[in-house]
Amino acid sequence: MSKIFQTLKEDIGIIYKKDPAADNLLDVILCYPGFHALLLHRIAHKLWKMKLPVIPRLISTFSRFLTGIDIHPGAQIGRRFFIDHGMGVVIGETAIIGDDVLLYQGVTLGGTSSKKEKRHPTLGRGVVVGANATVLGNITLGNYAKVGAGSVVVNDVPEHATVVGIPGRIVVQKIYDDEQGVLMHNRIPDPITCELNRLKYEVKELQEKVL
């Protein structure tokens, strides 16, 4: 029982840490769909591991109806997981989510196979996935990796890397605050623009040599 209360305490505490709009305990308990979805998922996942038929899926379906967040009861979710706003989030059956992960609204952790196998992503510790981003297939996002809003990720991402674009491209720089580990959405560079700028300078240099 103490473990259950400790988990609840951590799930509530991470909301205060990650969301400056969290004003009080009652507000968090009653008004945060991400918290409701996580609470129901933890129950559904326990029953899923006990191989109970139907009931875990009924709980997840009720959770989706209540919160707009669709988490398959088979998904493995670590400690201090936070879904900010939450509407439209989809987490597949074989997804594995590490501790201290943050997802924004509209995120999809989807599969690319119809076979009974590991077909959904694995997110390491401290991963942040921006709004409306899609992470597909049995790939791994390393610890503290960041995915920019609206990106589509189909390949593994190393630790601390930031991915942006469609398809997702790795940005070498660490575009986040070192203390908080927060994805700085307004400071994410566009790799396509960077490449075009590089080509523009090369063409200019060639023109100067020719002339």
C-alpha positions as CSV (number, residue, x, y, z in Angstrom):
1,M,0.0,0.0,0.0
2,S,2.9,2.4,0.8
3,K,4.2,1.8,-2.7
4,I,0.9,2.8,-4.2
5,F,0.8,6.1,-2.2
6,Q,4.5,6.7,-3.1
7,T,3.6,6.3,-6.8
8,L,0.6,8.7,-6.5
9,K,2.8,11.2,-4.7
10,E,5.4,11.1,-7.5
11,D,2.7,11.3,-10.2
12,I,1.3,14.4,-8.6
13,G,4.6,15.9,-7.7
14,I,5.9,15.8,-11.3
15,I,2.9,17.9,-12.4
16,Y,3.9,20.6,-10.0
17,K,7.5,20.4,-11.3
18,K,6.7,20.4,-15.0
19,D,3.6,22.6,-15.2
20,P,3.7,26.2,-13.8
21,A,-0.1,26.4,-14.2
22,A,-0.6,23.8,-11.4
23,D,-1.9,25.9,-8.6
24,N,-3.1,23.5,-5.9
25,L,-3.6,19.8,-5.1
26,L,-7.3,19.9,-5.7
27,D,-6.8,21.4,-9.1
28,V,-4.3,18.7,-10.1
29,I,-6.5,15.8,-8.9
30,L,-9.7,17.0,-10.5
31,C,-8.6,18.9,-13.6
32,Y,-5.6,17.2,-15.1
33,P,-6.6,14.6,-17.7
34,G,-3.0,13.3,-18.0
35,F,-3.1,12.4,-14.3
36,H,-6.5,10.7,-14.7
37,A,-5.3,8.7,-17.7
38,L,-2.1,7.6,-16.0
39,L,-4.0,6.5,-12.9
40,L,-6.5,4.4,-14.9
41,H,-3.7,3.0,-17.0
42,R,-1.8,1.8,-13.9
43,I,-4.9,-0.1,-12.8
44,A,-5.5,-1.5,-16.3
45,H,-1.8,-2.5,-16.7
46,K,-1.9,-4.5,-13.4
47,L,-4.9,-6.4,-14.6
48,W,-3.4,-6.8,-18.1
49,K,-0.3,-8.5,-16.5
50,M,-2.7,-10.8,-14.6
51,K,-4.0,-11.8,-18.1
52,L,-7.6,-10.8,-17.3
53,P,-9.7,-10.7,-20.4
54,V,-11.7,-7.6,-21.6
55,I,-11.6,-5.7,-18.3
56,P,-8.2,-3.9,-18.9
57,R,-9.4,-2.8,-22.4
58,L,-12.7,-1.6,-20.9
59,I,-10.7,0.5,-18.5
60,S,-8.5,2.0,-21.2
61,T,-11.6,2.6,-23.4
62,F,-13.3,4.4,-20.5
63,S,-10.1,6.4,-19.9
64,R,-10.0,7.5,-23.6
65,F,-13.6,8.6,-23.4
66,L,-12.9,10.5,-20.2
67,T,-9.6,12.1,-21.1
68,G,-9.1,11.9,-24.8
69,I,-5.9,10.0,-24.1
70,D,-5.6,6.4,-25.6
71,I,-3.1,4.2,-23.7
72,H,-3.1,0.5,-24.4
73,P,-3.1,-1.5,-21.1
74,G,-0.1,-3.4,-22.3
75,A,2.1,-0.3,-22.5
76,Q,4.9,-0.1,-19.8
77,I,5.2,3.3,-18.2
78,G,7.8,4.3,-15.7
79,R,7.7,6.7,-12.7
80,R,6.9,10.4,-12.7
81,F,5.4,10.3,-16.2
82,F,3.5,13.5,-17.2
83,I,1.2,14.1,-20.2
84,D,0.7,17.9,-20.5
85,H,-2.8,18.8,-21.7
86,G,-3.0,15.3,-23.2
87,M,-5.8,15.5,-25.8
88,G,-5.1,13.1,-28.7
89,V,-2.2,11.3,-27.2
90,V,-1.9,7.6,-28.3
91,I,0.4,5.1,-26.8
92,G,0.6,1.6,-28.3
93,E,0.6,-1.8,-26.7
94,T,4.3,-2.6,-26.8
95,A,5.5,0.9,-26.0
96,I,8.0,1.2,-23.1
97,I,8.3,4.6,-21.4
98,G,11.1,5.3,-18.9
99,D,11.1,7.5,-15.8
100,D,10.6,11.3,-15.9
101,V,9.2,11.3,-19.5
102,L,7.1,14.3,-20.7
103,L,4.6,14.1,-23.6
104,Y,2.7,17.1,-24.9
105,Q,-0.8,16.9,-26.5
106,G,-1.3,15.0,-29.8
107,V,1.8,12.7,-29.4
108,T,1.5,9.3,-31.0
109,L,3.8,6.4,-30.0
110,G,2.7,4.1,-32.8
111,G,3.6,0.8,-34.5
112,T,4.6,0.0,-38.0
113,S,3.9,-3.8,-38.0
114,S,0.8,-5.9,-37.7
115,K,2.6,-8.8,-36.2
116,K,2.6,-9.9,-32.6
117,E,6.0,-8.5,-31.7
118,K,7.7,-5.4,-30.2
119,R,6.3,-2.8,-32.7
120,H,6.2,0.4,-30.7
121,P,8.9,2.8,-29.5
122,T,11.0,2.7,-26.4
123,L,11.6,6.0,-24.6
124,G,14.5,6.3,-22.2
125,R,14.7,8.3,-19.1
126,G,13.9,12.1,-19.3
127,V,12.7,12.0,-22.9
128,V,10.5,15.0,-24.0
129,V,8.2,14.7,-27.0
130,G,6.7,17.9,-28.4
131,A,3.1,18.5,-29.4
132,N,1.7,16.5,-32.3
133,A,4.9,14.6,-32.8
134,T,4.8,11.0,-34.1
135,V,7.3,8.3,-33.1
136,L,6.8,5.1,-35.1
137,G,8.1,1.6,-34.9
138,N,10.3,-0.5,-32.7
139,I,12.9,2.3,-32.2
140,T,14.6,3.7,-29.2
141,L,14.8,7.3,-28.0
142,G,17.9,7.5,-25.8
143,N,17.9,9.1,-22.3
144,Y,17.0,12.8,-22.3
145,A,16.4,12.8,-26.1
146,K,14.0,15.6,-27.3
147,V,11.6,15.5,-30.2
148,G,10.4,18.9,-31.6
149,A,6.7,19.6,-32.1
150,G,5.2,18.1,-35.3
151,S,8.2,15.9,-36.0
152,V,7.9,12.3,-37.3
153,V,10.6,10.0,-35.9
154,V,11.2,6.6,-37.6
155,N,14.8,5.9,-36.5
156,D,16.7,5.5,-33.3
157,V,17.7,8.7,-31.5
158,P,20.9,8.8,-29.3
159,E,21.0,10.2,-25.8
160,H,20.7,13.9,-25.4
161,A,20.0,14.5,-29.1
162,T,17.2,16.7,-30.4
163,V,15.2,15.6,-33.4
164,V,13.1,17.9,-35.6
165,G,11.3,17.7,-39.0
166,I,9.6,15.2,-41.2
167,P,11.2,12.7,-41.3
168,G,13.0,13.6,-38.0
169,R,16.6,14.7,-38.4
170,I,19.0,14.8,-35.5
171,V,20.2,18.2,-34.3
172,V,23.6,17.8,-32.7
173,Q,23.2,20.7,-30.2
174,K,21.5,20.2,-26.9
175,I,18.5,22.5,-27.3
176,Y,17.3,22.5,-23.7
177,D,17.9,24.1,-20.4
178,D,20.6,22.2,-18.6
179,E,19.0,22.4,-15.2
180,Q,15.4,21.7,-16.0
181,G,15.8,19.5,-19.1
182,V,13.0,21.4,-20.8
183,L,12.7,21.4,-24.5
184,M,13.1,25.0,-25.7
185,H,10.6,24.9,-28.6
186,N,11.4,28.5,-29.7
187,R,15.2,27.7,-30.1
188,I,15.1,24.5,-32.2
189,P,17.1,25.0,-35.4
190,D,15.7,23.9,-38.8
191,P,18.3,21.5,-40.3
192,I,16.9,22.0,-43.8
193,T,17.4,25.8,-43.5
194,C,20.9,25.3,-42.1
195,E,21.8,23.0,-45.1
196,L,20.4,25.5,-47.6
197,N,22.4,28.3,-46.0
198,R,25.6,26.2,-46.2
199,L,24.9,25.5,-49.9
200,K,24.2,29.2,-50.5
201,Y,27.6,30.2,-49.1
202,E,29.4,27.5,-51.1
203,V,27.7,28.7,-54.3
204,K,28.8,32.3,-53.5
205,E,32.4,31.1,-52.9
206,L,32.4,29.3,-56.3
207,Q,31.0,32.3,-58.1
208,E,33.7,34.5,-56.6
209,K,36.4,32.1,-57.8
210,V,34.9,31.9,-61.3
211,L,34.7,35.7,-61.5
